[in-house]
């Protein structure tokens, strides 16, 4: 049996560590912010389907092993480079996460990354860079939102929250 209070605390901690708001997570989960709030508080009113939808973007699961956060940035750089001749260097990806700026030559790679990377992989990357550079994950998430606005991303994930 799952302890909903403990699971809720894990959801909240992982969301905060990822630098996203309840509204951001609600958008990624296709649920209301109230449902995310209830889940974080361990309320019984949240159904199993809603819980699973909340856990997925955070890279969490009930009972199963969690995906390790290590090397998410490397995987993101590779996935952003699949359609291009040159591979996005990990250092450029980290720089963009930390500063919110991208050299023009890498804009196509970032357009692919911003539009196509999964929520779970992006959030893993945010947590990894935040830990490595000792900066708040909220700053990195804000930088990604700024990049998405610059690129004019059609992905709805970027329209939630501040």
C-alpha positions as CSV (number, residue, x, y, z in Angstrom):
1,X,0.0,0.0,0.0
2,X,1.3,3.5,-0.9
3,X,1.5,6.1,1.8
4,X,-0.1,9.1,0.1
5,X,1.4,11.6,2.5
6,X,4.9,10.4,1.8
7,X,4.2,10.2,-1.9
8,X,2.9,13.8,-1.8
9,X,6.0,15.0,0.0
10,X,8.1,13.3,-2.7
11,X,6.1,14.9,-5.5
12,X,6.4,18.4,-3.9
13,X,10.2,18.0,-3.2
14,X,10.9,16.8,-6.8
15,X,8.7,19.6,-8.3
16,X,10.6,22.2,-6.3
17,X,14.0,20.6,-7.1
18,X,13.0,20.8,-10.7
19,X,12.2,24.5,-10.5
20,X,8.6,24.4,-11.6
21,X,5.4,25.6,-10.1
22,X,2.3,23.6,-9.4
23,X,0.7,25.3,-12.4
24,X,3.6,24.1,-14.6
25,X,3.3,20.6,-13.4
26,X,-0.5,20.7,-13.8
27,X,0.0,21.7,-17.5
28,X,2.5,18.9,-18.1
29,X,0.1,16.5,-16.4
30,X,-3.0,17.8,-18.1
31,X,-4.6,18.3,-14.7
32,X,-5.7,21.3,-12.6
33,X,-3.4,23.0,-10.2
34,X,-5.8,22.1,-7.4
35,X,-5.3,18.4,-8.3
36,X,-1.5,18.8,-8.1
37,X,-1.9,20.6,-4.8
38,X,-4.1,17.8,-3.4
39,X,-1.6,15.2,-4.6
40,X,1.3,17.1,-2.8
41,X,-0.8,17.2,0.4
42,X,-1.5,13.4,0.2
43,X,-5.3,13.9,-0.2
44,X,-7.3,10.7,-0.9
45,X,-9.4,12.7,-3.4
46,X,-6.7,12.2,-6.0
47,X,-7.3,9.1,-8.2
48,X,-4.6,6.7,-9.3
49,X,-4.8,7.9,-12.9
50,X,-4.2,11.5,-11.8
51,X,-1.3,10.5,-9.6
52,X,0.4,8.6,-12.4
53,X,0.0,11.6,-14.7
54,X,1.6,13.8,-12.1
55,X,4.5,11.4,-11.4
56,X,5.4,10.9,-15.1
57,X,6.9,14.3,-15.9
58,X,8.8,14.3,-12.7
59,X,10.4,10.9,-13.5
60,X,8.9,9.3,-10.5
61,X,6.9,6.0,-10.2
62,X,5.0,4.1,-7.6
63,X,6.9,1.1,-6.4
64,X,9.3,0.9,-9.4
65,X,12.9,2.1,-9.5
66,X,13.4,5.7,-10.3
67,X,15.4,6.7,-13.4
68,X,18.7,8.1,-12.2
69,X,19.2,11.8,-12.9
70,X,22.8,11.4,-14.1
71,X,23.8,12.3,-17.6
72,X,20.4,13.8,-18.5
73,X,22.3,16.8,-20.0
74,X,24.3,14.5,-22.3
75,X,21.2,12.7,-23.4
76,X,19.4,16.0,-24.1
77,X,22.4,17.3,-26.2
78,X,22.4,14.1,-28.2
79,X,18.6,14.1,-28.8
80,X,18.8,17.8,-29.8
81,X,21.4,16.9,-32.4
82,X,19.8,13.9,-34.2
83,X,18.7,15.9,-37.2
84,X,21.9,17.9,-37.6
85,X,25.4,17.3,-38.9
86,X,27.1,18.9,-35.8
87,X,26.4,17.7,-32.3
88,X,25.4,20.2,-29.7
89,X,28.2,20.3,-27.1
90,X,27.1,19.6,-23.5
91,X,28.9,22.8,-22.5
92,X,26.7,24.8,-24.8
93,X,23.6,23.2,-23.4
94,X,24.7,23.8,-19.8
95,X,25.6,27.4,-20.7
96,X,22.1,28.0,-22.2
97,X,20.4,26.4,-19.1
98,X,22.5,28.7,-16.8
99,X,22.4,31.9,-18.7
100,X,19.3,31.7,-20.9
101,X,21.4,32.6,-24.0
102,X,22.3,30.5,-27.0
103,X,24.9,31.2,-29.8
104,X,23.1,31.6,-33.1
105,X,24.7,28.5,-34.6
106,X,23.0,26.4,-31.9
107,X,19.5,27.9,-32.2
108,X,18.2,25.1,-34.5
109,X,19.4,22.5,-31.9
110,X,17.7,24.3,-29.1
111,X,14.5,24.7,-31.2
112,X,14.4,20.9,-31.5
113,X,15.2,20.5,-27.8
114,X,12.6,23.0,-26.6
115,X,9.9,21.6,-28.8
116,X,10.5,17.8,-28.7
117,X,12.3,16.8,-25.4
118,X,10.0,15.1,-22.9
119,X,9.0,16.9,-19.7
120,X,10.7,14.2,-17.7
121,X,14.0,14.5,-19.5
122,X,14.0,18.3,-19.4
123,X,13.3,18.3,-15.7
124,X,16.0,15.7,-15.1
125,X,18.4,18.0,-17.0
126,X,17.3,21.0,-15.0
127,X,17.9,19.2,-11.7
128,X,21.3,18.0,-12.9
129,X,22.5,21.4,-14.0
130,X,21.1,23.1,-10.9
131,X,23.1,20.7,-8.7
132,X,26.2,20.9,-10.8
133,X,26.3,24.7,-10.9
134,X,24.7,25.3,-7.5
135,X,22.0,27.6,-8.8
136,X,18.3,27.5,-8.2
137,X,16.4,25.2,-10.5
138,X,13.7,28.0,-10.8
139,X,16.4,30.1,-12.5
140,X,17.1,27.4,-15.0
141,X,13.4,26.8,-15.7
142,X,12.9,30.5,-16.2
143,X,15.8,30.6,-18.7
144,X,14.3,27.7,-20.6
145,X,11.0,29.6,-20.8
146,X,12.8,32.6,-22.1
147,X,14.5,30.4,-24.8
148,X,11.2,28.9,-25.7
149,X,9.7,32.4,-26.2
150,X,12.8,33.5,-28.3
151,X,12.3,30.4,-30.5
152,X,8.5,30.9,-30.5
153,X,7.9,27.3,-29.5
154,X,4.5,25.9,-30.2
155,X,4.9,23.3,-27.3
156,X,2.1,24.0,-24.8
157,X,4.4,23.2,-21.9
158,X,5.9,26.7,-22.2
159,X,2.5,28.5,-21.8
160,X,2.0,27.5,-18.1
161,X,3.0,29.5,-15.1
162,X,5.2,32.6,-15.0
